[in-house]
Amino acid sequence: MPTHLDNENVLVAEARAGNAESFATLINQYDRHIYRLALNITGNQEDAEDVLQETFLKAYSNLGRFQGDSRFYTWLVRIAVNEALMKLRKRRGASWVSLDEPVETNDRSLTPREIEDWADNPEQSYAKAELQDILNYAVEKMEPQFRTVFMLRDVEEFSTEETAKMLGLSVPAVKSRLLRARLKLRERLNKYFKRGRR
């Protein structure tokens, strides 16, 4: 999660006053995080790039509406999640998406690339990469409503209350979806590892 919070309020105030450079500085702090989140929700690089662009355009044109009652990053994430879910609806022409077809993956799809541990031998490195792929695949197979809550709570580490506010859900609904997402993930991973042991 981003840590450049010390000057965020100053930059937001300057951007609201019309300073485009301050807005550029703000979005440069968060563009990797927003892209990663969009990629995890849409499962598609082009869509994630579109979501990133749309998020920043909407944020810029609606800067006057940002009340400052939440962090700027939280507000950006809310816009990005809405844009990503709209992309999914448009792509399929429906509110639910079939996730049975293969989805292109990317190294940045779940977590930033890990620094190589020089102590690992090639077999250990391969096992780690394989585990990351398995985890990415299991997350991608979740229905969007569960995947989005999982990404916001467990990957981006937003609080349950922040997640509920961003998605327009009640706190119990977020807790319920998160529990179901974690159970689905555990079930998929268990199946894989049981199959792998045989």
C-alpha positions as CSV (number, residue, x, y, z in Angstrom):
1,M,0.0,0.0,0.0
2,P,1.3,3.5,-0.8
3,T,3.2,5.3,2.0
4,H,3.7,8.7,0.5
5,L,1.1,10.3,2.7
6,D,3.1,13.2,4.3
7,N,2.6,15.6,1.4
8,E,-0.7,14.2,0.1
9,N,-3.0,16.9,1.6
10,V,-0.7,19.7,0.3
11,L,-0.7,18.2,-3.2
12,V,-4.4,17.7,-3.2
13,A,-5.0,21.3,-2.2
14,E,-2.6,22.6,-4.9
15,A,-4.2,20.3,-7.5
16,R,-7.7,21.5,-6.5
17,A,-6.4,25.1,-7.0
18,G,-5.5,24.2,-10.6
19,N,-1.9,23.1,-10.3
20,A,-1.5,20.3,-12.9
21,E,2.0,19.5,-11.7
22,S,0.7,18.7,-8.2
23,F,-1.9,16.4,-9.7
24,A,0.8,14.7,-11.8
25,T,2.9,14.1,-8.7
26,L,-0.1,12.7,-6.9
27,I,-1.0,10.2,-9.6
28,N,2.7,9.2,-10.1
29,Q,2.7,8.0,-6.5
30,Y,-0.3,5.7,-7.0
31,D,-0.3,4.7,-10.7
32,R,1.4,1.3,-10.1
33,H,-1.1,0.4,-7.3
34,I,-4.1,1.4,-9.4
35,Y,-2.9,-0.5,-12.4
36,R,-2.2,-3.6,-10.4
37,L,-5.7,-3.4,-8.8
38,A,-7.3,-2.9,-12.2
39,L,-5.4,-5.8,-13.7
40,N,-6.5,-8.1,-10.9
41,I,-10.2,-7.2,-11.3
42,T,-10.3,-7.2,-15.2
43,G,-7.7,-9.9,-15.8
44,N,-6.6,-8.1,-18.9
45,Q,-3.7,-5.7,-19.5
46,E,-5.4,-3.5,-22.1
47,D,-8.5,-3.1,-19.9
48,A,-6.3,-2.4,-16.9
49,E,-4.5,0.4,-18.9
50,D,-7.9,1.8,-19.9
51,V,-9.1,1.7,-16.3
52,L,-5.9,3.5,-15.2
53,Q,-6.5,6.3,-17.8
54,E,-10.2,6.6,-17.1
55,T,-9.6,6.7,-13.3
56,F,-7.1,9.6,-13.6
57,L,-9.3,11.5,-16.1
58,K,-12.3,11.2,-13.8
59,A,-10.3,12.1,-10.7
60,Y,-8.9,15.2,-12.4
61,S,-12.3,16.4,-13.7
62,N,-14.0,15.6,-10.4
63,L,-11.3,16.9,-8.1
64,G,-13.6,19.7,-6.9
65,R,-15.9,17.0,-5.5
66,F,-13.2,15.3,-3.4
67,Q,-14.3,16.2,0.1
68,G,-11.1,15.1,1.9
69,D,-13.2,12.9,4.3
70,S,-11.1,9.9,3.2
71,R,-7.5,9.6,1.9
72,F,-7.0,10.7,-1.8
73,Y,-5.7,7.1,-2.5
74,T,-9.0,5.6,-1.1
75,W,-11.0,7.9,-3.3
76,L,-8.9,7.0,-6.4
77,V,-9.3,3.3,-5.6
78,R,-13.1,3.7,-5.4
79,I,-13.1,5.3,-8.9
80,A,-10.8,2.6,-10.3
81,V,-13.0,-0.3,-8.9
82,N,-16.1,1.2,-10.5
83,E,-14.3,1.7,-13.8
84,A,-12.9,-1.9,-13.7
85,L,-16.3,-3.4,-12.9
86,M,-17.9,-1.4,-15.7
87,K,-15.3,-2.7,-18.1
88,L,-16.2,-6.3,-17.1
89,R,-19.9,-5.6,-17.7
90,K,-19.3,-4.0,-21.1
91,R,-16.9,-6.7,-22.2
92,R,-19.4,-9.4,-21.6
93,G,-22.6,-7.4,-22.1
94,A,-23.8,-8.6,-18.7
95,S,-23.2,-8.0,-15.0
96,W,-21.5,-11.4,-14.5
97,V,-18.4,-12.7,-16.2
98,S,-17.6,-16.2,-17.2
99,L,-14.1,-16.8,-15.8
100,D,-13.8,-20.3,-17.3
101,E,-11.9,-19.1,-20.3
102,P,-8.2,-18.5,-20.0
103,V,-7.1,-15.1,-18.9
104,E,-3.7,-13.6,-19.8
105,T,-1.5,-13.3,-16.8
106,N,1.2,-10.8,-15.9
107,D,4.1,-10.8,-13.4
108,R,2.5,-7.8,-11.6
109,S,-0.9,-9.4,-11.4
110,L,-1.0,-10.1,-7.6
111,T,2.1,-8.8,-5.9
112,P,5.1,-6.8,-7.0
113,R,8.0,-8.9,-8.3
114,E,10.0,-10.4,-5.5
115,I,13.7,-9.7,-5.3
116,E,15.6,-12.9,-6.2
117,D,16.9,-14.7,-3.2
118,W,20.5,-15.7,-4.1
119,A,20.3,-18.7,-1.7
120,D,17.6,-20.4,-3.8
121,N,18.6,-23.0,-6.3
122,P,16.8,-23.3,-9.7
123,E,14.4,-25.9,-8.3
124,Q,13.4,-23.6,-5.4
125,S,13.0,-20.6,-7.7
126,Y,10.8,-22.7,-10.1
127,A,8.7,-23.9,-7.2
128,K,8.1,-20.3,-6.0
129,A,7.2,-19.1,-9.5
130,E,4.8,-22.0,-9.9
131,L,3.2,-21.3,-6.6
132,Q,2.7,-17.6,-7.6
133,D,1.1,-18.8,-10.9
134,I,-1.2,-21.2,-9.0
135,L,-2.3,-18.4,-6.6
136,N,-2.8,-15.9,-9.5
137,Y,-4.9,-18.4,-11.3
138,A,-7.0,-19.2,-8.2
139,V,-7.7,-15.5,-7.6
140,E,-8.6,-15.0,-11.3
141,K,-11.1,-17.8,-11.2
142,M,-13.1,-16.0,-8.4
143,E,-16.4,-14.3,-9.4
144,P,-15.7,-10.5,-9.7
145,Q,-17.7,-9.6,-6.5
146,F,-15.6,-11.9,-4.4
147,R,-12.3,-11.1,-6.2
148,T,-12.8,-7.4,-5.7
149,V,-13.4,-7.6,-2.0
150,F,-10.4,-10.0,-1.6
151,M,-8.1,-7.6,-3.5
152,L,-9.1,-4.6,-1.5
153,R,-9.0,-6.3,1.9
154,D,-6.2,-8.9,1.7
155,V,-3.9,-7.5,-1.0
156,E,-4.4,-3.7,-0.8
157,E,-5.0,-4.0,3.0
158,F,-7.9,-1.6,3.2
159,S,-10.1,-1.9,6.4
160,T,-13.5,-3.6,6.2
161,E,-15.1,-0.2,6.7
162,E,-13.1,1.4,3.8
163,T,-13.8,-1.5,1.5
164,A,-17.6,-1.3,2.3
165,K,-17.6,2.4,1.6
166,M,-15.7,2.0,-1.7
167,L,-18.1,-0.7,-3.0
168,G,-21.3,0.7,-1.5
169,L,-21.8,-2.4,0.6
170,S,-22.6,-2.9,4.3
171,V,-19.8,-4.1,6.6
172,P,-21.5,-7.5,7.1
173,A,-21.7,-7.9,3.3
174,V,-18.0,-7.2,2.9
175,K,-17.2,-9.7,5.7
176,S,-19.4,-12.3,4.2
177,R,-17.9,-11.9,0.7
178,L,-14.4,-11.9,2.1
179,L,-15.1,-15.1,4.0
180,R,-16.5,-16.8,0.8
181,A,-13.6,-15.5,-1.3
182,R,-11.0,-17.0,1.2
183,L,-12.9,-20.3,1.4
184,K,-13.1,-20.5,-2.4
185,L,-9.4,-19.7,-2.6
186,R,-8.5,-22.4,0.0
187,E,-10.7,-24.9,-1.8
188,R,-9.0,-24.3,-5.1
189,L,-5.5,-24.4,-3.6
190,N,-6.4,-27.6,-1.6
191,K,-7.6,-29.3,-4.8
192,Y,-4.4,-28.4,-6.6
193,F,-2.1,-29.5,-3.9
194,K,-3.9,-32.8,-3.3
195,R,-3.7,-33.5,-7.1
196,G,0.0,-32.5,-7.0
197,R,0.8,-35.0,-4.2
198,R,-0.6,-38.0,-6.0
